[in-house]
Amino acid sequence: MARKVSDEDGRAALAGWAGAESPSRTETATAVRWTLALLAEAAPGRSVEVRVPPFAAVQCVEGTVHTRGTPPAVVETDPQTWLELATGRLAWSDAVAKGSLRVSGRRTDLSTHLPLS
């Protein structure tokens, strides 16, 4: 995934999200898109699709290649949970345990790639 959000804009959006009691939709969307692009760069591949509706989805992690339809491995969560995972505010296992992270298929444990630096 080519990064569509600059590092400067991404960092600013993430800082705005982290520092706000009620972050704006624009800040949240930008932070989600930027951090998902960072994940795709950190774990290149196309075997797992990470979805954070309604803002973005990326494919990452080496392995089998998915080309059409629903991929065999999917991670899906809400924007708040994703940004908490990406910043280290929430552990992968805690997100799974509380049901805010839905995973199916192989290679979907992304805990070794999180938090993002």
N, C-alpha and C positions, 0 to 999 in steps of 0.2 A: 504494500500500500504506500503510495507516494504521500508523504506528509503534506497535508493541505493547510495545516495550522503551523505558523512559525513557532520556533521555540520561545521567542519573546512573548507572543500572544498567548501561547499555551501556559507558560509559567505565570503570566499575569492573571489569566483566568483561573488557574488552579489556586493561586494565592487568594484571589477574590472569593472563590468558593470556600476555601478553608477558613477564611477570616470572617465570613458573613453568617449571621444567624439565619437569614433567608436569602441565599444566593440567587441571583437572577437566572432566568432560563438561558439567556445567552452565555453567561459565564459558565454555567453548568455544561451546556452543550459543547462549548469550546474546550473546556477541561476534559470532558469525556473523549472527544475526538482526538485531542492531542495525546492523552495517555494511552488510548488504544493504538495509535500510530507508534508510540514508543514500545508498546508490547510487541507489535508486529515486527519491529526492528530488532528487538532483543531476542525474540523467539521466531525466526523466520520459518516459513513453511505454510502448508495449506491443509493440514489434517484436522485442525480444530477451528471451529467458528465461534468467536466471542461476540455475543450480542448484548448491546446496552440500549434497548429501545427507550425512547423513540429517536435517539441521536445517532447511533452508528453501530457498525459491525465490522470485524476484521477476521481474516483467516491467519492463523499462525501455527507454529510447532511443526517441525519436520515429521515426515511420515507419509502415509498414503495421501494421494492427491484427490481432492474433492472437486468435481467440475459442474455438476448440475443437481438440482433438487436439494433436499435437506441433507446436510453433511452427516457423516456417521458419528461425529463428536461435536457436541454443542455445549457451550457455557452461556448461560443467560442470567442477567441480573438487572436491577434498577440502577439508575445513575448514581444515587447516593451510595449504595453498597459498592459499586465499582470504584468510585473515587476513594472511598475508605480503604478498599483493598489496595488500590494503586499507590496510596500514600502511606500505607502501613498502619493506619488507624484501626484496621480490622484484620484479623487473621483469617486465612482461607478456611480453616477447619471450623472457626466460629461462625462464619457466614453460611457454610453448609449446614451446620447444626441448627441454626435458627431458621433455616429454610429460605433465606433471602438470595441464595445462590443455587441455581438449578444446573446440574451437569448430567450429561448422558454420553456414553461412549468412552473409548480409550483415550489416553493422553490428556484428559480434561482437568487433571490436578495441576493448576498453574502456580501453585505455591512457591515453586523454585524460581519463578520469574518475578515474583512480587515481594515487597513493594518495588516499584519502578524507581530508578535513581534519577 
